[in-house]
Amino acid sequence: MQVDRELDTRGLNCPLPILKAKKSLNEMASGQLLKVVSTDPGSIRDFQAFARQTGNELMEQETVGSDFIHVLKRR
């Protein structure tokens, strides 16, 4: 999957990964992909709720070691 922007939020806890993702998405064009890397285990459900509430599409979520990776598609 070709992402347009990557955001590293390792070490940050809720709500900072969501706030930083929201800011990045606002600077992106519709249809572009944002990859967010987090170490907050709560980010899995946080990004699911964020996608539902904002209309941005959650394309993928995966766990790699201690990292939680989320790929969002800008609405």
DSSP file (Angstrom, degrees, kcal/mol; ACC not computed):
  #  RESIDUE AA STRUCTURE BP1 BP2  ACC     N-H-->O    O-->H-N    N-H-->O    O-->H-N    TCO  KAPPA ALPHA  PHI   PSI    X-CA   Y-CA   Z-CA
    1    1 A M              0   0    0      0, 0.0     2,-0.8     0, 0.0     0, 0.0   0.000 360.0 360.0 360.0 127.8    0.0    0.0    0.0
    2    2 A Q        -     0   0    0      2,-0.0     2,-0.3     0, 0.0    31,-0.2  -0.778 360.0-161.7 -90.9 110.7    1.5    3.4   -1.1
    3    3 A V        -     0   0    0     -2,-0.8    31,-0.2     1,-0.1     3,-0.1  -0.668  15.3-152.3 -93.6 150.3    1.0    5.9    1.7
    4    4 A D  S    S+     0   0    0     29,-1.9     2,-0.3     1,-0.3    30,-0.2   0.733  79.9  13.8 -90.8 -26.4    1.2    9.7    1.0
    5    5 A R  E     -a   34   0A   0     28,-1.5    30,-2.7     2,-0.0     2,-0.4  -0.994  63.1-152.0-151.7 143.4    2.3   10.7    4.5
    6    6 A E  E     -a   35   0A   0     -2,-0.3     2,-0.5    28,-0.2    30,-0.2  -0.963   8.1-163.9-120.8 137.1    3.6    8.9    7.6
    7    7 A L  E     -a   36   0A   0     28,-3.3    30,-2.7    -2,-0.4     2,-0.7  -0.977   6.8-154.3-123.6 122.3    3.1   10.1   11.2
    8    8 A D  E     +a   37   0A   0     -2,-0.5    30,-0.2    28,-0.2    28,-0.1  -0.855  24.8 160.9 -99.4 110.4    5.2    8.8   14.1
    9    9 A T  E >   +a   38   0A   0     28,-3.2     3,-2.0    -2,-0.7    30,-0.5   0.045  19.8 150.6-115.2  24.3    3.3    9.1   17.4
   10   10 A R  T 3   +     0   0    0      1,-0.3     3,-0.1    28,-0.2    28,-0.1  -0.306  68.5  21.3 -57.3 137.0    5.4    6.6   19.3
   11   11 A G  T 3  S+     0   0    0      1,-0.3     2,-0.4     0, 0.0    -1,-0.3   0.305  99.2 112.6  87.6  -9.8    5.5    7.4   23.0
   12   12 A L    <   -     0   0    0     -3,-2.0    27,-0.4     3,-0.0    -1,-0.3  -0.773  52.8-151.6 -98.1 141.9    2.4    9.6   22.9
   13   13 A N    >   -     0   0    0     -2,-0.4     3,-2.0     1,-0.1    27,-0.0  -0.704  40.5 -32.8-108.6 163.4   -0.8    8.5   24.7
   14   14 A C  T 3  S+     0   0    0      1,-0.3    -1,-0.1    -2,-0.3    29,-0.0  -0.201 121.0  19.9 -48.9 136.2   -4.4    9.3   23.9
   15   15 A P  T 3> S+     0   0    0      0, 0.0     4,-2.5     0, 0.0    -1,-0.3  -0.958 110.9  71.7 -98.1  10.5   -5.6   11.8   22.7
   16   16 A L  H <> S+     0   0    0     -3,-2.0     4,-2.7     1,-0.2     5,-0.3   0.878  96.0  51.7 -59.3 -43.9   -2.3   13.0   21.1
   17   17 A P  H  > S+     0   0    0      0, 0.0     4,-2.1     0, 0.0    -1,-0.2   0.915 114.0  46.0 -58.4 -39.6   -2.1   10.4   18.3
   18   18 A I  H  > S+     0   0    0     -3,-0.3     4,-2.7     2,-0.2    -2,-0.2   0.927 112.7  49.3 -66.7 -44.9   -5.6   11.2   17.2
   19   19 A L  H  X S+     0   0    0     -4,-2.5     4,-2.1     1,-0.2    -1,-0.2   0.909 112.9  46.7 -62.4 -42.4   -5.1   15.0   17.4
   20   20 A K  H  X S+     0   0    0     -4,-2.7     4,-2.2    -5,-0.2    -1,-0.2   0.884 112.7  50.3 -67.4 -38.2   -1.9   14.8   15.4
   21   21 A A  H  X S+     0   0    0     -4,-2.1     4,-2.9    -5,-0.3    -2,-0.2   0.914 109.3  51.4 -64.7 -42.4   -3.6   12.5   12.8
   22   22 A K  H  X S+     0   0    0     -4,-2.7     4,-2.0     1,-0.2    -2,-0.2   0.919 110.2  48.9 -60.4 -44.3   -6.5   14.9   12.5
   23   23 A K  H  X S+     0   0    0     -4,-2.1     4,-0.8     2,-0.2    -1,-0.2   0.919 113.2  46.9 -62.0 -44.4   -4.2   17.8   11.9
   24   24 A S  H >< S+     0   0    0     -4,-2.2     3,-0.9     1,-0.2     4,-0.4   0.918 110.6  51.8 -64.3 -43.7   -2.3   15.8    9.2
   25   25 A L  H >< S+     0   0    0     -4,-2.9     3,-1.4     1,-0.3    -1,-0.2   0.876 103.8  58.2 -61.8 -36.7   -5.5   14.7    7.5
   26   26 A N  H 3< S+     0   0    0     -4,-2.0    -1,-0.3     1,-0.3    -2,-0.2   0.761 106.1  50.0 -64.3 -23.8   -6.7   18.3    7.3
   27   27 A E  T << S+     0   0    0     -3,-0.9    -1,-0.3    -4,-0.8     2,-0.2   0.474 101.2  84.2 -90.8  -3.3   -3.6   19.2    5.3
   28   28 A M  S <  S-     0   0    0     -3,-1.4     2,-0.2    -4,-0.4     3,-0.1  -0.600  80.0-111.1-102.8 160.7   -4.0   16.3    2.9
   29   29 A A    >   -     0   0    0     -2,-0.2     3,-1.9     1,-0.1    45,-0.2  -0.511  48.1 -82.0 -84.7 156.4   -6.1   16.0   -0.3
   30   30 A S  T 3  S+     0   0    0      1,-0.2    45,-0.2    -2,-0.2    -1,-0.1  -0.324 116.4  22.8 -58.0 133.7   -9.2   13.7   -0.5
   31   31 A G  T 3  S+     0   0    0     43,-2.5    -1,-0.2     1,-0.3    44,-0.1   0.250  90.3 129.3  93.3 -13.0   -8.2   10.1   -1.2
   32   32 A Q    <   -     0   0    0     -3,-1.9    42,-2.9    -7,-0.1     2,-0.4  -0.401  55.1-124.0 -75.5 155.9   -4.7   10.4    0.2
   33   33 A L  E     - B   0  73A   0     40,-0.2   -29,-1.9   -31,-0.2   -28,-1.5  -0.854  18.1-163.8-108.2 135.3   -3.4    7.8    2.7
   34   34 A L  E     -aB   5  72A   0     38,-2.9    38,-2.9    -2,-0.4     2,-0.5  -0.970   5.5-157.1-116.2 126.8   -2.0    8.6    6.1
   35   35 A K  E     -aB   6  71A   0    -30,-2.7   -28,-3.3    -2,-0.5     2,-0.5  -0.914   9.6-167.4-104.1 124.9    0.0    6.0    8.0
   36   36 A V  E     -aB   7  70A   0     34,-3.3    34,-2.6    -2,-0.5     2,-0.5  -0.958   4.8-161.7-115.5 126.8    0.1    6.5   11.8
   37   37 A V  E     +aB   8  69A   0    -30,-2.7   -28,-3.2    -2,-0.5     2,-0.3  -0.938  20.8 168.9-108.9 124.6    2.6    4.5   14.0
   38   38 A S  E     -aB   9  68A   0     30,-2.6    30,-3.6    -2,-0.5   -28,-0.2  -0.905  37.9-157.2-132.9 157.7    1.7    4.5   17.7
   39   39 A T        +     0   0    0    -30,-0.5   -29,-0.1   -27,-0.4   -26,-0.1   0.321  67.0 106.8-111.5   3.6    2.8    2.6   20.8
   40   40 A D    >   -     0   0    0    -28,-0.2     3,-2.2     1,-0.2     4,-0.3  -0.747  59.6-155.0 -85.6 113.0   -0.5    3.3   22.7
   41   41 A P  T >  S+     0   0    0      0, 0.0     3,-1.1     0, 0.0     4,-0.4   0.795  93.7  62.7 -58.6 -27.5   -2.5    0.0   22.8
   42   42 A G  T 3> S+     0   0    0      1,-0.2     4,-2.1     2,-0.2     3,-0.2   0.627  81.2  83.0 -70.9 -12.1   -5.7    2.1   23.1
   43   43 A S  H <> S+     0   0    0     -3,-2.2     4,-2.7     1,-0.2     5,-0.3   0.769  78.0  68.1 -66.1 -24.0   -5.0    3.6   19.7
   44   44 A I  H <> S+     0   0    0     -3,-1.1     4,-1.3    -4,-0.3    -1,-0.2   0.978 111.3  30.6 -57.8 -56.3   -6.6    0.5   18.0
   45   45 A R  H  > S+     0   0    0     -4,-0.4     4,-2.3    -3,-0.2     5,-0.2   0.838 116.9  60.0 -73.4 -31.2  -10.1    1.4   19.3
   46   46 A D  H  X S+     0   0    0     -4,-2.1     4,-2.6     1,-0.2    -2,-0.2   0.927 107.4  44.4 -61.8 -44.7   -9.4    5.1   19.2
   47   47 A F  H  X S+     0   0    0     -4,-2.7     4,-2.2     2,-0.2    -1,-0.2   0.819 110.5  55.4 -72.6 -28.9   -8.7    5.1   15.5
   48   48 A Q  H  X S+     0   0    0     -4,-1.3     4,-1.9    -5,-0.3    -1,-0.2   0.939 113.1  41.8 -63.5 -46.3  -11.7    2.9   14.8
   49   49 A A  H  X S+     0   0    0     -4,-2.3     4,-2.5     2,-0.2    -2,-0.2   0.898 112.6  54.5 -66.8 -41.4  -14.0    5.4   16.6
   50   50 A F  H  X S+     0   0    0     -4,-2.6     4,-2.1     1,-0.2     6,-0.3   0.913 108.4  48.9 -58.5 -44.6  -12.2    8.4   15.0
   51   51 A A  H  X S+     0   0    0     -4,-2.2     4,-1.9     1,-0.2     5,-0.3   0.923 112.1  48.6 -63.6 -44.2  -12.8    6.9   11.5
   52   52 A R  H  < S+     0   0    0     -4,-1.9    -2,-0.2     1,-0.2    -1,-0.2   0.913 115.4  44.6 -60.9 -43.0  -16.5    6.4   12.3
   53   53 A Q  H  < S+     0   0    0     -4,-2.5    -1,-0.2     1,-0.2    -2,-0.2   0.801 121.2  36.0 -74.8 -29.9  -17.0    9.9   13.7
   54   54 A T  H  < S-     0   0    0     -4,-2.1    -1,-0.2    -5,-0.2    -2,-0.2   0.631  99.8-121.6-102.4 -15.2  -15.1   11.8   10.9
   55   55 A G     <  +     0   0    0     -4,-1.9     2,-0.2     1,-0.4    -3,-0.1   0.461  66.5 135.4  85.5  -0.6  -15.9    9.8    7.8
   56   56 A N        -     0   0    0     -6,-0.3     2,-0.5    -5,-0.3    -1,-0.4  -0.599  59.2-115.9 -76.9 145.7  -12.3    9.1    7.0
   57   57 A E  E     -C   73   0A   0     16,-2.0    16,-3.2    -2,-0.2     2,-1.0  -0.716  11.7-141.9 -91.9 127.9  -11.8    5.4    6.0
   58   58 A L  E     +C   72   0A   0     -2,-0.5    14,-0.2    14,-0.2     3,-0.1  -0.773  24.6 177.9 -85.5 104.0   -9.7    3.1    8.2
   59   59 A M  E     -     0   0A   0     12,-2.3     2,-0.3    -2,-1.0    -1,-0.2   0.842  58.2  -4.4 -79.0 -35.5   -8.0    1.1    5.5
   60   60 A E  E     -C   71   0A   0     11,-1.3    11,-2.6     2,-0.0     2,-0.3  -0.993  48.8-169.8-161.2 145.8   -5.8   -1.1    7.7
   61   61 A Q  E     +C   70   0A   0     -2,-0.3     2,-0.3     9,-0.2     9,-0.2  -0.988  20.8 161.0-138.2 135.0   -4.7   -1.8   11.3
   62   62 A E  E     -C   69   0A   0      7,-2.2     7,-3.5    -2,-0.3     2,-0.5  -0.992  32.0-132.5-150.5 157.4   -1.8   -4.0   12.3
   63   63 A T  E     -C   68   0A   0     -2,-0.3     2,-0.5     5,-0.2     5,-0.2  -0.954  19.7-179.7-112.7 125.5    0.5   -4.7   15.2
   64   64 A V  E >   -C   67   0A   0      3,-2.6     3,-2.3    -2,-0.5     2,-0.3  -0.931  65.2 -54.6-126.0 104.8    4.2   -5.0   14.6
   65   65 A G  T 3  S-     0   0    0     -2,-0.5     0, 0.0     1,-0.3     0, 0.0  -0.496 122.5 -19.4  63.0-122.3    6.1   -5.7   17.8
   66   66 A S  T 3  S+     0   0    0     -2,-0.3     2,-0.4    -3,-0.1    -1,-0.3   0.325 120.2  98.5 -97.9   7.5    5.2   -2.9   20.1
   67   67 A D  E <   - C   0  64A   0     -3,-2.3    -3,-2.6   -57,-0.1     2,-0.5  -0.774  58.1-155.0 -99.2 140.0    4.0   -0.7   17.3
   68   68 A F  E     -BC  38  63A   0    -30,-3.6   -30,-2.6    -2,-0.4     2,-0.5  -0.966  15.9-158.8-111.0 122.0    0.3   -0.2   16.3
   69   69 A I  E     -BC  37  62A   0     -7,-3.5    -7,-2.2    -2,-0.5     2,-0.4  -0.879  10.7-177.4-111.1 130.8    0.0    0.8   12.7
   70   70 A H  E     -BC  36  61A   0    -34,-2.6   -34,-3.3    -2,-0.5     2,-0.5  -0.981   9.9-161.6-126.6 134.5   -3.1    2.5   11.3
   71   71 A V  E     -BC  35  60A   0    -11,-2.6   -12,-2.3    -2,-0.4   -11,-1.3  -0.973  13.2-172.4-119.9 120.5   -3.7    3.6    7.7
   72   72 A L  E     -BC  34  58A   0    -38,-2.9   -38,-2.9    -2,-0.5     2,-0.6  -0.881  16.3-144.1-113.5 141.9   -6.4    6.2    7.1
   73   73 A K  E     -BC  33  57A   0    -16,-3.2   -16,-2.0    -2,-0.4   -40,-0.2  -0.925  27.3-120.6-105.4 123.0   -7.8    7.4    3.8
   74   74 A R              0   0    0    -42,-2.9   -43,-2.5    -2,-0.6   -18,-0.1  -0.375 360.0 360.0 -63.2 131.6   -8.8   11.1    3.8
   75   75 A R              0   0    0    -45,-0.2   -45,-0.2    -2,-0.1    -1,-0.2   0.489 360.0 360.0 -71.3 360.0  -12.5   11.6    3.0
